[in-house]
């Protein structure tokens, strides 16, 4: 039924003047000149990819270096993790002991580049600073073995303002491996005592791991018997495993008249003993490194790419709209037909129709509601409204109902919506305007929003809020970007408009369980342009329980795989279809890796410590996700708070279900899907 009188067509047929070129030419004071106003659309994805790679590498490097390196995260502590040791070191420093950097983890600096050495030095200095220690010297870990450092490394360290080595030559060590000594009568002890008196060393090196009563007595005996007054005592390899008693004992050497300097050569990062586990000849640390690379590449890189692309494109679009030379002239079509299929929707059909009757669209419009064999009061409610009513006595499915509506529709433009959805006042105006403004566009979708769960419980509200975030991310980023190239993959049932000419060659089908996605892909296959209008908003109900959500998503996600299978030849040539299909594969890989994490974690000696340090891998990506996407939810602060459970819990559960659906598809098991009155054995 035509509800509004036909109005005069706008007195113009001018086509839209679009500018896709980078340069805009105009005349000025000095004649014709070219001004660069906008970025060419084809360059934006390339620029976005560059920034995405930059963000990914920067964040990955930050995580990597902030924990020392990957093995530090999973197998290392630092001296900061031992409060009693720190206190002992601080007390020793106050008594006059010189603190020296002994590498980051006892590396061989003769094999390092200057850049690598400086990274280690800076990490060590950062730990020293946080520990309240002043790094006055750099003592090469392999100096005692006579291994020369790379001269370029030495110069690089000096430029950092750190002195090299210990004053005094030559360097003597007498107590190496004395950790196993059991008696003062040991021949090694006796020989060393004779040798030190003969050598009269100026620099004596000890190792923290060899400190015991034999080492202590050996050194005290010499220091009180010698006439030297300029001896340097250096204790190497102090790390997080060094007992505080060793520090306290060694610091006392500053009190001896024969000693001019005591140096503690500290390794800020200390490796756990025997905590480098291996599974099937593969180091678990290497597996963890792979985990890190996998998740940062499959999660952070795409997210950064799409968000930057979205922001640059919208900025470019705003600049284009502000161009005074852009002219858009539109006219109303002769008639718009709005089609509403309904099956057992007595609770929502009235609100849906009333929202359509209240539209501000100024042209002629008819509303066609198709009752698809409802067994409740849906038909009775529809009959009370001034709409064209098609009453199907038998439920034939949504695709069949829509096709019947198309046969009855007389409009030049057909608008589809669902009976559990309600359009805002200007939705039809926005959809129609898009098609009238863009003569190349054949199909347009709007923005589907979710009704607020005002009367629901806390858990149900959180469930709906998570779906609000999911819907907005999908439409504001992915669908927006697809629309830039007229390549939107799914025009959803609640808000879609097409030209009549489209329905003359494409109809809805029962070949899949997602008739809207199948219809959209069929349109795309015929090289028709499918676009988006974000302002064309419609509100719909979302599942409030996990069971209802599961039923909805398994139908959607299995249906998308059916669409891929039916249209495979076309799909493999469409980058968005490939990306969509890859999400299933990545989900399965992610779930397998997540399930294996507990097994790998249990291979470590200190599972609790490793787990706590590993939280960094969760916290930083979550924060980055909120930073990259938070701008979409500035109007609704509660959604910003829900972003944390959305990323950690909802998204993980989503990946589990997606993986399950894909496995059912690959194995041919299929799924039994409840759709309307029918139970479909989907394959």
C-alpha positions, 0 to 999 in steps of 0.5 A: 500500500502506498502510504504517502503521496507522490511528490514532485521530482527534483528538477535536475538530472545532474550526476554526482561530480566525484573527485578521486584525484590527488590534485585539485586545479584552480585559478588564483592570483598567479594563474592556474596552480595545483594544490595537493588536497587529498590522499588518493584512495588507492594509496591509503591501504599502502600507507596504513600497512606501513604504519601498522608494521611500524606499530607492530614492530615497535610494540613487539620490540617494547615487550621483548626488550622490556623483559630483557629478551624472550628467554628472560621473560620465561627463564630469568629473574633480576636482582629486583626480584630479591628484596633482601639481596637488594638491601644488602647491595645498597648497604654495601654501596653505602660502605664504599663498595663499587658497583659494576655491570657484569653484562646483562646475562654474562654474555660474551662481548667479543661476539657482540655488535656495538648496538647489541652491547649498548642495548644490554648496557642500557637494560642493566643500567635501568635495573641498577637505577631501579635498585638504587645502585650506581653503575661506575664500571663495566667488567667484561664477563669473559675478561678473567678468561683472557677473551678480548672485547670487540674494540668497537664495543669498548668504545661504544660503552665508553661513550655511555660514560661508563669506565671499562674494567678494574684498575690494576694489572695483572688480574689473579684468581685463586678460588675458582670452583672452591664451592666444592672444597671441604677442608682447610687441608685440601692441597688446592687450598694449601697451594693457593695460599703459597701462590698468592704470597709469591704473586703479591697480586694487586687485583684479586678476583673471586666468584660469588658462587665460590664463596664459602668459609674456605674462600673467606679465610684464604683471602683474610689470611693474605690481606692481614699478612701483606704490606700492600695498601692498594689491593682491589678485591673484585667479586664477579657473578653476583646475581639474583641467586646470590645469598645476602650473606655473601654480599655482607661478608665481601663488603667487609673487605673495605675495612682492611688497610691493604684494600683500596677498592672492593668491586661487585661485578653484578649480573642484573639478570640471573638464569634459573638453575636447570630451568630451560626445559625441553619437549621432544628435543625442542626448547620450551623457550623457543616455543614461547618465542613462537607463541609471541610472534604468532599472536602479535602477527595475527592479532596486532598487525591486522588490527593496526592495519584496519584501524589506521586505514579506517581513520585515514579513509574517514579523514580523507572522506571528510576533506572531500565532503568539505571541498566546495567544488563537490556537487551532489544532486539527488531525486526521489525514486517513483516508489520505495517498497519496504519488505518485512518478513515475520515468523512468530514475532508477536512481541516485536512486530508491532514496534517494527511496523510503527517505526516504519510508519514514523519514517521521515522519508519524503517520497512515496513508500509502501510497506509490505509485511509477509507473515511466514506461517506464524503459529502465534499472534503475529498475523493478527497484529499485522492486520491492525496496521495500514500496510500491505499484508501477505499472509503465508499459511505455511512456514517456508523460510525467510528466503521464500518470504522475501521472494514473495514480497519482492514479487508483490513490491512495485518500488524502484528501490526495495528496502529489507528489514527484520521484524525484530528490528526497528529503524530510527526515523531517518533510516529509509531516507539515508538508504534511499539517498545513498542509492540516488546520490551514487548512480553506480551503487546497486545495494546499500546497508546501514548500521545495525545497533543493539537495543539496550538491556535495561531490564536484564540481569548483570550477566545478561547486560554484560553479554549484550554489551559485548555484542554491542562492541562486536557489532560496532567494531564490525560495522565501523571498521571492517564493513566501512572499509569494504564499502570503500570499494563497493565490496561489502560481503554481508548486507544484514537483514535488518537494514538493506536497500537494493535497486529493483533491477538487482532483484530482477536478476538475483533472488534469495535462496535456501542454498545456505542458512544465511540468506542475506550473505548469500544474496549479497555475494550473488550481487557482488559476483555480478560486478555490482557495487555494494556500499554502506551508509553509517547513518542509516541506523536500525536497532535489533534484539541480541541474544541475552543468554549464552545458549541463544548466542551460540545458536545464532553464531553457529548458524552465521559462521557455518552459513558463511562457510557454505557461502564460501563453498558455493561461491569458491571460484569467485571467493578465492579472487576476493581479498575480503573473502580470503581474509574471512576464511583465514579467520577460521584457520587462525582460530583453530591454530590459536585454540590448539596453542591456548590448550597446550599452554598449560602443558608447556608452563608445567615444564618450568620449575617455578610455574607461578613466577613464569605465569606472573611474568607472562601476564605482560603478554596479556596486559600490553595487547589488551591495553593496546586494543583499547587504545586502538578501538576506544575512540569508537566508544567515546559516546558510551563510556560503559562500553569502554569498561566492557572492552577488557572482558570483551577482549579477554573472555568474550573474544576467546570464547568466540574463537572457541566456537568459531574453531568448533564450527570450522572443524565440523565443516572440514570433517563433513560432520556438519551442524543441526541448525534450528532456523524458524520452524525447521531444523536444518542438517547443514553440511 
